[in-house]
């Protein structure tokens, strides 16, 4: 039995939809960041899958995914630093209160 592309795309779609739902419905910045990372990981799965099925002997999708993971890690580190500074300043990390935190 051969594994087709649909077996990879459906879980990726579910991950992406969960990420969008979490990003839209959450008010906490940490939860929004986790949802954003879930969406980015879903896109990385798609890069690898499409590279594997469209160009099986080439590794461009794999390398692009590795760079995307590195950029996502750096983005997460910067976002966590911003969230920590906002928490230190206002003792709250809700998105609705960020507009009130004009220093």
MIDOSE-1310 file (N, C-alpha, C; in nm, 2 decimals, decimal comma, always signed):
residues 103
xxxx	+0,08/-0,12/+0,00/+0,00/+0,00/+0,00/+0,09/+0,12/+0,00; +0,06/+0,21/-0,09/+0,14/+0,33/-0,10/+0,07/+0,45/-0,03; +0,15/+0,52/+0,04/+0,10/+0,64/+0,11/+0,09/+0,76/+0,02; -0,03/+0,81/+0,00/-0,05/+0,92/-0,09/-0,03/+1,05/-0,02
xxxx	-0,04/+1,16/-0,10/-0,02/+1,29/-0,04/-0,13/+1,33/+0,05; -0,25/+1,28/+0,04/-0,36/+1,32/+0,12/-0,34/+1,28/+0,27; -0,26/+1,18/+0,29/-0,24/+1,14/+0,43/-0,15/+1,24/+0,50; -0,08/+1,32/+0,43/+0,01/+1,42/+0,49/-0,07/+1,56/+0,49
xxxx	-0,15/+1,58/+0,39/-0,21/+1,72/+0,38/-0,33/+1,73/+0,48; -0,40/+1,63/+0,51/-0,51/+1,64/+0,60/-0,47/+1,67/+0,74; -0,37/+1,60/+0,80/-0,32/+1,65/+0,93/-0,26/+1,79/+0,93; -0,20/+1,82/+0,82/-0,14/+1,96/+0,81/-0,25/+2,06/+0,81
xxxx	-0,36/+2,03/+0,73/-0,48/+2,12/+0,73/-0,54/+2,13/+0,87; -0,55/+2,02/+0,94/-0,61/+2,02/+1,07/-0,53/+2,11/+1,17; -0,39/+2,09/+1,16/-0,30/+2,17/+1,24/-0,32/+2,32/+1,21; -0,32/+2,35/+1,08/-0,33/+2,49/+1,04/-0,47/+2,55/+1,09
xxxx	-0,58/+2,48/+1,07/-0,71/+2,53/+1,12/-0,71/+2,55/+1,27; -0,65/+2,45/+1,34/-0,64/+2,47/+1,49/-0,56/+2,59/+1,53; -0,45/+2,62/+1,45/-0,37/+2,74/+1,48/-0,45/+2,87/+1,45; -0,52/+2,87/+1,34/-0,60/+2,99/+1,31/-0,71/+3,01/+1,41
xxxx	-0,78/+2,90/+1,45/-0,88/+2,91/+1,56/-0,82/+2,96/+1,69; -0,71/+2,91/+1,73/-0,64/+2,95/+1,85/-0,59/+3,09/+1,84; -0,54/+3,14/+1,73/-0,49/+3,27/+1,72/-0,61/+3,38/+1,72; -0,72/+3,34/+1,66/-0,83/+3,43/+1,65/-0,91/+3,44/+1,79
xxxx	-0,92/+3,33/+1,86/-1,01/+3,33/+1,98/-0,93/+3,36/+2,10; -0,80/+3,35/+2,11/-0,73/+3,37/+2,24/-0,70/+3,52/+2,26; -0,69/+3,56/+2,38/-0,66/+3,69/+2,42/-0,52/+3,70/+2,48; -0,47/+3,58/+2,52/-0,34/+3,57/+2,59/-0,23/+3,57/+2,48
xxxx	-0,12/+3,65/+2,50/-0,02/+3,65/+2,39/+0,06/+3,52/+2,38; +0,08/+3,45/+2,49/+0,15/+3,32/+2,48/+0,07/+3,22/+2,40; -0,06/+3,22/+2,42/-0,15/+3,12/+2,35/-0,15/+3,16/+2,20; -0,15/+3,29/+2,17/-0,14/+3,34/+2,03/-0,01/+3,30/+1,97
xxxx	+0,10/+3,31/+2,04/+0,23/+3,27/+1,99/+0,23/+3,12/+1,96; +0,18/+3,04/+2,05/+0,17/+2,89/+2,03/+0,09/+2,86/+1,90; -0,02/+2,93/+1,89/-0,11/+2,91/+1,77/-0,03/+2,95/+1,64; +0,04/+3,05/+1,65/+0,12/+3,10/+1,53/+0,23/+2,99/+1,50
xxxx	+0,29/+2,94/+1,60/+0,39/+2,83/+1,57/+0,33/+2,71/+1,52; +0,21/+2,68/+1,56/+0,13/+2,56/+1,50/+0,11/+2,58/+1,35; +0,07/+2,71/+1,32/+0,05/+2,73/+1,17/+0,18/+2,72/+1,09; +0,29/+2,78/+1,15/+0,41/+2,77/+1,08/+0,46/+2,62/+1,06
xxxx	+0,44/+2,54/+1,16/+0,48/+2,40/+1,15/+0,39/+2,33/+1,05; +0,27/+2,36/+1,03/+0,18/+2,31/+0,93/+0,23/+2,34/+0,79; +0,27/+2,47/+0,78/+0,33/+2,51/+0,65/+0,46/+2,44/+0,62; +0,54/+2,41/+0,72/+0,66/+2,34/+0,70/+0,64/+2,19/+0,65
xxxx	+0,54/+2,13/+0,71/+0,50/+2,00/+0,66/+0,46/+2,00/+0,52; +0,38/+2,10/+0,48/+0,34/+2,11/+0,34/+0,46/+2,13/+0,24; +0,56/+2,21/+0,29/+0,68/+2,23/+0,20/+0,75/+2,10/+0,18; +0,77/+2,02/+0,28/+0,84/+1,89/+0,27/+0,76/+1,79/+0,19
xxxx	+0,63/+1,79/+0,21/+0,54/+1,69/+0,13/+0,54/+1,73/-0,01; +0,52/+1,85/-0,05/+0,52/+1,89/-0,19/+0,65/+1,87/-0,26; +0,76/+1,90/-0,18/+0,89/+1,87/-0,24/+0,91/+1,72/-0,26; +0,87/+1,64/-0,17/+0,88/+1,50/-0,18/+0,81/+1,44/-0,30
xxxx	+0,68/+1,49/-0,33/+0,60/+1,44/-0,43/+0,62/+1,50/-0,57; +0,66/+1,63/-0,57/+0,68/+1,70/-0,70/+0,82/+1,68/-0,75; +0,92/+1,69/-0,66/+1,06/+1,68/-0,70/+1,13/+1,58/-0,61; +1,11/+1,45/-0,63/+1,16/+1,35/-0,53/+1,31/+1,35/-0,51
xxxx	+1,39/+1,39/-0,61/+1,53/+1,38/-0,61/+1,60/+1,51/-0,56; +1,53/+1,61/-0,53/+1,58/+1,74/-0,50/+1,55/+1,77/-0,35; +1,63/+1,86/-0,29/+1,61/+1,88/-0,15/+1,58/+2,03/-0,12; +1,53/+2,11/-0,22/+1,50/+2,25/-0,19/+1,40/+2,27/-0,09
xxxx	+1,29/+2,19/-0,09/+1,18/+2,20/+0,01/+1,23/+2,17/+0,15; +1,32/+2,07/+0,16/+1,38/+2,03/+0,29/+1,46/+2,15/+0,35; +1,55/+2,21/+0,26/+1,63/+2,32/+0,31/+1,55/+2,44/+0,34; +1,45/+2,47/+0,26/+1,36/+2,58/+0,29/+1,29/+2,56/+0,42
xxxx	+1,25/+2,44/+0,45/+1,19/+2,41/+0,58/+1,28/+2,42/+0,70; +1,41/+2,38/+0,68/+1,51/+2,40/+0,79/+1,53/+2,55/+0,82; +1,54/+2,63/+0,71/+1,55/+2,77/+0,73/+1,43/+2,83/+0,80; +1,31/+2,78/+0,76/+1,19/+2,83/+0,82/+1,18/+2,80/+0,97
xxxx	+1,23/+2,68/+1,00/+1,23/+2,64/+1,14/+1,33/+2,73/+1,22; +1,44/+2,76/+1,16/+1,54/+2,85/+1,23/+1,48/+2,99/+1,25; +1,42/+3,04/+1,15/+1,35/+3,17/+1,16/+1,24/+3,17/+1,26; +1,16/+3,06/+1,26/+1,06/+3,05/+1,36/+1,11/+3,05/+1,50
xxxx	+1,22/+2,98/+1,52/+1,28/+2,98/+1,66/+1,33/+3,12/+1,70; +1,39/+3,19/+1,61/+1,44/+3,33/+1,64/+1,32/+3,42/+1,66; +1,21/+3,40/+1,59/+1,09/+3,48/+1,60/+1,03/+3,45/+1,74; +1,03/+3,33/+1,78/+0,97/+3,29/+1,91/+1,06/+3,35/+2,02
xxxx	+1,19/+3,35/+2,01/+1,27/+3,41/+2,11/+1,25/+3,56/+2,13; +1,23/+3,63/+2,02/+1,21/+3,77/+2,02/+1,07/+3,80/+2,08; +0,97/+3,72/+2,04/+0,83/+3,74/+2,09/+0,82/+3,71/+2,24; +0,89/+3,61/+2,29/+0,89/+3,58/+2,43/+0,96/+3,69/+2,51
xxxx	+1,07/+3,75/+2,45/+1,13/+3,86/+2,52/+1,04/+3,98/+2,53; +0,97/+4,01/+2,42/+0,87/+4,12/+2,42/+0,76/+4,10/+2,52; +0,71/+3,98/+2,52/+0,60/+3,94/+2,62/+0,65/+3,96/+2,76; +0,77/+3,91/+2,79/+0,82/+3,92/+2,93/+0,84/+4,07/+2,97
xxxx	+0,88/+4,15/+2,88/+0,89/+4,30/+2,91/+0,76/+4,36/+2,93; +0,66/+4,32/+2,85/+0,52/+4,38/+2,87/+0,47/+4,33/+3,00; +0,49/+4,21/+3,04/+0,45/+4,16/+3,17/+0,51/+4,23/+3,28; +0,64/+4,26/+3,27/+0,71/+4,33/+3,38/+0,65/+4,47/+3,39
xxxx	+0,62/+4,53/+3,28/+0,57/+4,67/+3,29/+0,43/+4,68/+3,34; +0,34/+4,58/+3,30/+0,20/+4,60/+3,33/+0,14/+4,49/+3,41; +0,21/+4,38/+3,44/+0,16/+4,26/+3,51/+0,04/+4,20/+3,44; +0,03/+4,21/+3,31/-0,08/+4,15/+3,23/-0,03/+4,13/+3,09
xxxx	-0,07/+4,02/+3,03/-0,03/+4,00/+2,89/-0,15/+3,97/+2,80; -0,26/+4,03/+2,84/-0,38/+4,02/+2,75/-0,37/+4,12/+2,63; -0,41/+4,08/+2,52/-0,40/+4,16/+2,40/-0,48/+4,28/+2,41; -0,60/+4,27/+2,47/-0,69/+4,38/+2,48/-0,63/+4,50/+2,56
xxxx	-0,54/+4,46/+2,65/-0,48/+4,57/+2,74/-0,36/+4,63/+2,68; -0,31/+4,57/+2,57/-0,18/+4,62/+2,52/-0,19/+4,76/+2,47; -0,31/+4,79/+2,41/-0,33/+4,93/+2,36/-0,33/+5,03/+2,47; -0,36/+4,99/+2,59/-0,36/+5,08/+2,71/-0,22/+5,10/+2,76
xxx	-0,12/+5,02/+2,72/+0,01/+5,02/+2,78/+0,11/+5,12/+2,71; +0,07/+5,23/+2,67/+0,15/+5,33/+2,60/+0,24/+5,39/+2,70; +0,37/+5,36/+2,70/+0,46/+5,41/+2,80/+0,51/+5,55/+2,76
